[in-house]
């Protein structure tokens, strides 16, 4: 006699009260299993049903994401998002989000994944999960031209006489406070504001991510500022997703493996990090 059949026989032989309790317990288990199955469906199934991949980003971090003259979001992450949506067979929706609210917005379901040049930090990893890093950057320094001979590394800025700055809520701010604690620190809402304050002589140095500083130097810094372009931190950049979604993380990992070996990643990387033709779209 099968175990399931024997269990049914035993159930029928129980007194009515115990049978009802057993049935109630069985129903509760089935409900839990059904809810678990729904939860396990996860982000991938939601994207497929919706027919759209929603990507959260703050379009102010060149060359990862920025706005062109038409107001469209472009950049490395935007192109990677388009490749991702194509691989899924769905449309792409880029959701512009302020940096200080981007993780809460992910957690409340405003979008499916953060693709915004976000550094994988242990603090952020307490709130969200990260796919494997796709590029490694570090903090570099833009300094006023007349300080170029005096300021040669970040250590030279560690003095109260130097007003320095970075962007609010970023790893640039964290690195400045941690590694240049004696300098007079200022924070700005945007990277552009910080660079302009440096160009206008309001601060002595701007500490920020290497890719952005390279572009800022070529755009606004000629003859006015100097780029100390050797990174003094190690910062892996990765895509952020909600916790508890192993299937989505697995898909993202395999997607990255694919594009890094079929030429897609190399093509997009070259376009945004090794060529400057895209600058014409924003100038």
C-alpha positions in Angstrom: 0.0 0.0 0.0 1.4 3.4 -1.0 2.3 5.8 1.8 -0.1 8.5 0.5 -3.0 6.0 0.4 -2.2 4.7 3.9 -2.2 8.3 5.2 -5.7 8.8 3.7 -7.0 5.6 5.3 -5.6 6.6 8.6 -7.2 10.0 8.2 -10.6 8.5 7.6 -10.3 6.3 10.7 -9.7 9.4 13.0 -12.6 10.9 15.0 -14.4 13.7 13.3 -12.8 16.5 15.4 -9.2 15.2 14.8 -10.0 14.8 11.1 -11.1 18.4 10.8 -8.0 19.6 12.6 -5.8 17.4 10.3 -7.7 18.8 7.2 -7.2 22.4 8.5 -3.5 21.8 8.9 -3.3 20.2 5.5 -5.0 23.3 4.0 -2.6 25.6 5.8 0.4 23.7 4.4 -1.1 23.9 0.9 -1.6 27.7 1.3 2.0 28.1 2.4 3.3 26.0 -0.5 1.2 28.1 -2.9 2.6 31.3 -1.5 6.1 30.0 -1.6 5.7 29.1 -5.3 4.4 32.6 -6.0 7.4 34.1 -4.2 9.8 31.8 -6.0 8.4 33.1 -9.3 10.4 36.2 -8.7 11.5 39.1 -10.8 12.1 37.2 -14.0 8.5 36.0 -14.2 7.3 39.5 -13.4 9.4 40.9 -16.2 8.0 38.3 -18.7 4.4 38.9 -17.7 4.9 42.7 -17.9 6.8 42.5 -21.1 9.2 45.2 -19.9 12.5 45.3 -18.0 12.5 48.3 -15.7 16.0 49.7 -14.9 16.7 52.3 -12.2 19.4 54.8 -12.7 20.4 58.4 -12.0 21.4 59.9 -15.4 24.2 62.2 -14.2 27.2 59.9 -14.0 29.2 60.0 -17.2 29.8 57.8 -19.1 27.6 55.2 -17.3 24.4 57.2 -17.6 23.6 60.7 -18.7 21.1 62.7 -20.8 21.8 63.9 -24.3 20.6 67.2 -25.8 17.2 65.6 -26.5 16.7 64.7 -22.9 17.1 61.0 -23.6 19.1 58.8 -21.2 22.2 57.3 -22.8 25.4 55.7 -21.6 27.2 52.5 -20.9 24.5 51.1 -18.5 21.7 52.2 -20.8 23.2 50.2 -23.7 23.8 47.2 -21.4 20.2 47.5 -20.3 19.1 47.5 -23.9 21.2 44.3 -24.5 19.7 42.7 -21.4 16.1 43.5 -22.5 16.8 42.1 -25.9 18.1 38.9 -24.5 14.9 38.6 -22.4 12.7 39.4 -25.4 11.0 42.4 -23.6 11.0 46.2 -23.9 13.3 48.4 -21.8 12.2 51.1 -19.5 14.8 53.4 -17.9 13.5 54.9 -14.6 15.3 58.1 -13.7 15.8 58.1 -9.9 17.6 60.5 -7.5 20.7 58.8 -6.1 19.8 59.1 -2.4 16.6 57.3 -3.0 17.7 54.7 -5.5 18.0 51.7 -3.1 14.6 52.4 -1.4 13.0 52.7 -4.8 14.4 49.2 -5.7 13.2 47.7 -2.5 9.6 49.1 -3.0 9.4 47.7 -6.5 9.7 50.9 -8.6 12.1 49.0 -10.9 13.7 45.5 -11.3 17.4 46.3 -11.1 19.8 49.2 -10.3 22.1 49.8 -13.2 23.7 53.1 -12.3 27.4 52.7 -11.9 26.9 51.6 -8.3 29.9 50.5 -6.3 29.4 47.2 -4.5 30.0 48.1 -0.8 29.5 45.9 2.2 27.1 48.5 3.7 24.9 48.5 0.5 25.1 44.7 0.4 23.4 44.5 3.7 20.2 45.9 2.0 20.4 44.5 -1.5 22.2 41.8 -3.5 24.6 42.4 -6.2 25.4 40.6 -9.5 29.0 39.9 -10.2 31.0 43.2 -10.8 31.3 44.2 -14.5 34.0 46.9 -14.1 36.4 48.1 -11.4 37.1 51.8 -10.8 38.6 53.9 -8.1 38.6 57.4 -6.7 40.8 60.0 -8.4 41.4 63.7 -7.8 40.8 66.9 -9.8 42.9 69.8 -8.4 43.3 73.4 -9.3 46.1 73.9 -11.7 48.2 76.1 -9.4 48.3 73.3 -6.8 49.4 70.6 -9.3 53.0 70.7 -8.1 52.0 70.8 -4.4 49.3 68.2 -4.4 50.6 64.9 -5.9 48.5 62.3 -4.0 45.4 62.3 -1.8 47.7 62.4 1.3 48.9 65.9 0.4 45.3 67.1 0.7 45.0 66.0 4.3 45.3 69.5 5.8 42.6 71.9 7.1 43.8 74.6 4.7 42.5 72.7 1.7 38.7 72.8 0.9 37.8 69.6 -0.9 34.6 68.1 -2.2 32.7 65.1 -3.6 29.1 64.2 -4.3 26.7 63.6 -1.4 26.1 59.9 -0.5 28.8 58.4 -2.8 31.9 56.3 -2.2 33.8 59.5 -3.2 32.4 61.2 -0.1 33.1 58.1 2.1 36.7 57.9 0.8 37.4 61.6 1.4 36.1 61.5 5.0 38.0 58.3 5.7 41.3 58.9 4.0 41.5 62.8 4.0 39.9 63.5 7.3 41.7 66.8 8.1 40.7 68.6 4.9 37.8 70.9 4.9 35.0 68.8 3.3 32.1 70.1 1.2 29.4 67.9 -0.4 27.4 68.7 -3.5 24.1 67.3 -4.9 25.6 66.6 -8.3 29.0 65.9 -9.9 28.6 68.8 -12.3 28.2 71.3 -9.4 31.3 70.0 -7.7 33.4 70.3 -10.9 32.2 73.8 -11.6 33.0 74.9 -8.1 36.5 73.6 -8.6 36.8 75.4 -12.0 35.6 78.6 -10.4 38.1 78.3 -7.6 35.7 77.8 -4.8 37.4 74.5 -3.7 40.9 73.1 -4.2 40.1 69.6 -5.2 37.2 67.4 -6.3 37.4 63.7 -5.4 35.3 61.3 -7.5 35.2 58.2 -9.7 37.9 57.9 -12.3 35.7 57.5 -15.4 33.7 60.6 -14.6 36.8 62.7 -13.8 38.3 61.7 -17.1 35.3 63.1 -19.0 35.0 66.1 -16.8 38.6 66.9 -17.4 38.2 66.8 -21.2 35.0 68.8 -21.0 35.7 71.6 -18.6 39.2 71.3 -17.2 41.6 72.2 -20.0 44.0 74.8 -18.7 42.1 75.2 -15.4 42.5 72.0 -13.5 44.7 68.9 -13.4 43.7 65.3 -13.1 45.6 63.0 -10.7 44.4 60.0 -12.5 45.8 57.1 -10.5 43.0 55.6 -8.4 43.6 55.5 -4.7 40.7 53.1 -3.9 39.4 49.8 -5.2 35.7 49.9 -6.2 33.9 47.1 -8.1 30.8 48.3 -10.0 27.8 46.0 -10.0 24.1 45.7 -10.7 21.8 45.7 -7.6 18.7 43.6 -7.1 16.3 42.8 -4.3 17.3 40.1 -1.8 16.0 36.6 -2.0 15.9 36.3 -5.8 18.5 33.7 -6.7 16.9 33.0 -10.1 17.4 36.6 -11.2 20.9 36.7 -9.9 21.7 33.5 -11.8 20.2 35.0 -15.0 22.3 38.2 -14.6 25.5 36.2 -14.0 25.0 34.1 -17.1 24.0 37.1 -19.2 27.3 38.8 -18.2 29.2 35.6 -19.0 27.6 35.6 -22.5 28.1 39.3 -23.4 31.7 39.3 -22.2 32.5 36.4 -24.6 30.4 37.2 -27.7 31.8 40.8 -28.3 28.7 42.7 -26.9 30.4 43.9 -23.8 33.6 44.8 -25.6 31.7 46.9 -28.2 29.7 48.8 -25.6 32.8 49.3 -23.4 34.8 50.7 -26.3 32.0 53.1 -27.3 31.7 54.7 -23.8 35.2 54.3 -22.2 37.7 54.3 -25.1 36.0 56.6 -27.6 34.7 60.1 -27.2 32.4 60.4 -30.1 29.4 60.3 -27.7 30.4 63.7 -26.3 28.9 65.3 -29.4 25.5 64.1 -28.2 25.7 66.3 -25.0 27.7 69.3 -26.2 
